[in-house]
Amino acid sequence: MEKITLKLSEFYQLDAELNGVVNQGTGEKLSNGLLSEKIKLTTKYWLADLAKKVAAEKEAVEKVKNELIQKHGEADAQGNVSIPFYANEQVDEEGNVISREVNPKFVEFQNEFNSLLNEDRELEYKGFKLEELENVESDDVYPVFFKLIKVDE
């Protein structure tokens, strides 16, 4: 097994590189991800194993993110907690926004969350050799995953 140290933000990127990205608003697939490529079964197995480890770390970060939202956010009438980007919005009689300020609670949340995303975590994974992936034809680029590939010179 190999080990690499990544920023927590890179775990999010690696998850997207492995599993693809879907626009949450429209459901449109923005990228397919490496796991959807035609790859030798054994390599795909180890990619799926890597994806599970990455997802577990991402899930832990999401839990902390939700705690930060609870800490800095405000509940609405239904009990949903959020942190609006803007505060003190002023509108004219036609409903047009004429002035607003960035919500200081959002800034606090963003600073704490960005600090978390800059923390390092070690990832243990089955090493990948460039030869194992030489038949993959992809339009996508995988910068974080490329860090995990051993290249024989």
C-alpha positions as a LaTeX table, in Angstrom:
\begin{tabular}{lrrr}
\hline
Residue & $x$ (\AA) & $y$ (\AA) & $z$ (\AA) \\
\hline
Met1 & 0.00 & 0.00 & 0.00 \\
Glu2 & 1.06 & 3.55 & $-0.71$ \\
Lys3 & 0.52 & 6.67 & 1.38 \\
Ile4 & 0.10 & 10.28 & 0.38 \\
Thr5 & $-0.76$ & 13.42 & 2.32 \\
Leu6 & $-3.51$ & 15.54 & 0.80 \\
Lys7 & $-5.36$ & 18.67 & 1.85 \\
Leu8 & $-8.98$ & 17.97 & 2.77 \\
Ser9 & $-9.97$ & 20.16 & $-0.18$ \\
Glu10 & $-8.11$ & 17.71 & $-2.42$ \\
Phe11 & $-10.31$ & 14.89 & $-1.10$ \\
Tyr12 & $-13.30$ & 16.76 & $-2.58$ \\
Gln13 & $-11.47$ & 17.13 & $-5.88$ \\
Leu14 & $-10.39$ & 13.48 & $-5.92$ \\
Asp15 & $-13.97$ & 12.38 & $-5.21$ \\
Ala16 & $-15.13$ & 14.38 & $-8.24$ \\
Glu17 & $-12.32$ & 12.97 & $-10.38$ \\
Leu18 & $-13.25$ & 9.40 & $-9.46$ \\
Asn19 & $-17.04$ & 9.63 & $-9.45$ \\
Gly20 & $-17.79$ & 12.54 & $-11.76$ \\
Val21 & $-19.78$ & 15.69 & $-11.09$ \\
Val22 & $-23.49$ & 16.37 & $-11.46$ \\
Asn23 & $-25.03$ & 19.84 & $-11.34$ \\
Gln24 & $-27.18$ & 19.64 & $-8.21$ \\
Gly25 & $-29.67$ & 22.15 & $-9.59$ \\
Thr26 & $-30.28$ & 20.67 & $-13.01$ \\
Gly27 & $-29.13$ & 17.06 & $-12.68$ \\
Glu28 & $-26.88$ & 17.59 & $-15.71$ \\
Lys29 & $-23.74$ & 15.44 & $-15.70$ \\
Leu30 & $-20.75$ & 17.78 & $-15.89$ \\
Ser31 & $-18.05$ & 15.10 & $-15.89$ \\
Asn32 & $-18.11$ & 11.31 & $-15.92$ \\
Gly33 & $-15.28$ & 10.47 & $-13.55$ \\
Leu34 & $-12.53$ & 7.93 & $-13.86$ \\
Leu35 & $-14.68$ & 5.07 & $-12.51$ \\
Ser36 & $-16.99$ & 5.35 & $-15.53$ \\
Glu37 & $-14.10$ & 4.87 & $-17.97$ \\
Lys38 & $-13.33$ & 1.49 & $-19.54$ \\
Ile39 & $-10.58$ & 0.17 & $-17.31$ \\
Lys40 & $-9.22$ & $-3.27$ & $-16.51$ \\
Leu41 & $-11.36$ & $-4.87$ & $-13.78$ \\
Thr42 & $-8.57$ & $-5.16$ & $-11.21$ \\
Thr43 & $-7.67$ & $-1.49$ & $-11.65$ \\
Lys44 & $-11.34$ & $-0.53$ & $-11.38$ \\
Tyr45 & $-11.55$ & $-2.54$ & $-8.13$ \\
Trp46 & $-8.69$ & $-0.55$ & $-6.60$ \\
Leu47 & $-10.19$ & 2.71 & $-7.89$ \\
Ala48 & $-13.49$ & 1.82 & $-6.21$ \\
Asp49 & $-11.62$ & 1.01 & $-3.00$ \\
Leu50 & $-9.91$ & 4.39 & $-3.21$ \\
Ala51 & $-13.28$ & 6.09 & $-3.85$ \\
Lys52 & $-14.69$ & 4.52 & $-0.65$ \\
Lys53 & $-11.80$ & 5.85 & 1.42 \\
Val54 & $-12.11$ & 9.31 & $-0.13$ \\
Ala55 & $-15.88$ & 9.33 & 0.43 \\
Ala56 & $-15.42$ & 8.45 & 4.11 \\
Glu57 & $-13.05$ & 11.38 & 4.63 \\
Lys58 & $-15.36$ & 13.69 & 2.70 \\
Glu59 & $-18.30$ & 12.54 & 4.84 \\
Ala60 & $-16.35$ & 13.42 & 8.00 \\
Val61 & $-15.65$ & 16.90 & 6.60 \\
Glu62 & $-19.33$ & 17.34 & 5.69 \\
Lys63 & $-20.27$ & 16.52 & 9.28 \\
Val64 & $-17.98$ & 19.28 & 10.57 \\
Lys65 & $-19.31$ & 21.62 & 7.88 \\
Asn66 & $-22.88$ & 20.99 & 9.08 \\
Glu67 & $-21.78$ & 21.68 & 12.66 \\
Leu68 & $-20.29$ & 24.99 & 11.49 \\
Ile69 & $-23.55$ & 25.85 & 9.72 \\
Gln70 & $-25.43$ & 25.15 & 12.95 \\
Lys71 & $-22.95$ & 27.30 & 14.87 \\
His72 & $-23.06$ & 30.32 & 12.54 \\
Gly73 & $-26.46$ & 29.96 & 10.91 \\
Glu74 & $-29.98$ & 30.96 & 11.77 \\
Ala75 & $-33.06$ & 28.76 & 11.75 \\
Asp76 & $-36.08$ & 29.69 & 9.63 \\
Ala77 & $-39.71$ & 29.07 & 10.58 \\
Gln78 & $-39.44$ & 25.39 & 9.54 \\
Gly79 & $-36.27$ & 24.87 & 11.59 \\
Asn80 & $-33.92$ & 24.76 & 8.60 \\
Val81 & $-30.59$ & 26.39 & 9.40 \\
Ser82 & $-28.71$ & 28.42 & 6.80 \\
Ile83 & $-26.21$ & 31.23 & 6.57 \\
Pro84 & $-27.24$ & 33.84 & 4.02 \\
Phe85 & $-24.38$ & 35.41 & 2.06 \\
Tyr86 & $-25.91$ & 38.86 & 2.36 \\
Ala87 & $-27.33$ & 40.71 & 5.35 \\
Asn88 & $-29.10$ & 44.03 & 5.79 \\
Glu89 & $-30.59$ & 44.08 & 2.31 \\
Gln90 & $-32.34$ & 47.32 & 1.39 \\
Val91 & $-34.92$ & 47.25 & $-1.40$ \\
Asp92 & $-36.80$ & 50.03 & $-3.13$ \\
Glu93 & $-40.56$ & 50.15 & $-3.52$ \\
Glu94 & $-40.33$ & 48.01 & $-6.70$ \\
Gly95 & $-38.45$ & 45.26 & $-4.88$ \\
Asn96 & $-35.05$ & 45.99 & $-6.44$ \\
Val97 & $-32.04$ & 45.62 & $-4.17$ \\
Ile98 & $-30.42$ & 48.99 & $-3.66$ \\
Ser99 & $-27.84$ & 48.01 & $-1.03$ \\
Arg100 & $-26.67$ & 45.02 & 0.96 \\
Glu101 & $-23.72$ & 43.88 & 3.05 \\
Val102 & $-21.87$ & 40.59 & 3.19 \\
Asn103 & $-23.13$ & 38.70 & 6.23 \\
Pro104 & $-20.33$ & 38.68 & 8.86 \\
Lys105 & $-21.56$ & 35.27 & 10.10 \\
Phe106 & $-21.07$ & 33.89 & 6.59 \\
Val107 & $-17.52$ & 35.27 & 6.56 \\
Glu108 & $-16.81$ & 33.58 & 9.92 \\
Phe109 & $-18.22$ & 30.29 & 8.62 \\
Gln110 & $-16.23$ & 30.55 & 5.40 \\
Asn111 & $-12.97$ & 31.29 & 7.26 \\
Glu112 & $-13.44$ & 28.33 & 9.62 \\
Phe113 & $-14.44$ & 25.96 & 6.81 \\
Asn114 & $-11.54$ & 27.06 & 4.58 \\
Ser115 & $-9.18$ & 26.52 & 7.50 \\
Leu116 & $-10.54$ & 22.98 & 7.83 \\
Leu117 & $-10.15$ & 22.33 & 4.09 \\
Asn118 & $-6.47$ & 23.33 & 4.33 \\
Glu119 & $-5.73$ & 20.63 & 6.91 \\
Asp120 & $-3.66$ & 17.66 & 5.81 \\
Arg121 & $-4.81$ & 14.04 & 5.98 \\
Glu122 & $-2.96$ & 10.89 & 5.06 \\
Leu123 & $-4.53$ & 8.59 & 2.49 \\
Glu124 & $-3.52$ & 4.96 & 2.17 \\
Tyr125 & $-4.23$ & 3.38 & $-1.21$ \\
Lys126 & $-3.13$ & 0.67 & $-3.61$ \\
Gly127 & $-0.51$ & 2.23 & $-5.85$ \\
Phe128 & $-1.33$ & 2.78 & $-9.52$ \\
Lys129 & 1.15 & 2.47 & $-12.35$ \\
Leu130 & 0.82 & 4.52 & $-15.49$ \\
Glu131 & 0.82 & 1.32 & $-17.56$ \\
Glu132 & $-2.41$ & 0.19 & $-15.84$ \\
Leu133 & $-4.18$ & 3.23 & $-17.25$ \\
Glu134 & $-2.58$ & 3.48 & $-20.69$ \\
Asn135 & $-5.73$ & 2.26 & $-22.50$ \\
Val136 & $-7.99$ & 4.87 & $-20.87$ \\
Glu137 & $-9.15$ & 7.46 & $-23.37$ \\
Ser138 & $-10.62$ & 10.44 & $-21.58$ \\
Asp139 & $-11.42$ & 14.05 & $-22.29$ \\
Asp140 & $-11.15$ & 14.81 & $-18.56$ \\
Val141 & $-8.05$ & 15.71 & $-16.56$ \\
Tyr142 & $-7.45$ & 14.24 & $-13.10$ \\
Pro143 & $-4.81$ & 16.41 & $-11.35$ \\
Val144 & $-5.20$ & 14.99 & $-7.83$ \\
Phe145 & $-5.42$ & 11.40 & $-9.06$ \\
Phe146 & $-2.30$ & 11.97 & $-11.17$ \\
Lys147 & $-0.41$ & 12.49 & $-7.88$ \\
Leu148 & $-1.23$ & 8.86 & $-7.02$ \\
Ile149 & 0.29 & 7.37 & $-10.17$ \\
Lys150 & 3.78 & 5.90 & $-10.14$ \\
Val151 & 5.72 & 6.62 & $-13.29$ \\
Asp152 & 8.73 & 4.44 & $-14.09$ \\
Glu153 & 11.40 & 6.49 & $-15.73$ \\
\hline
\end{tabular}
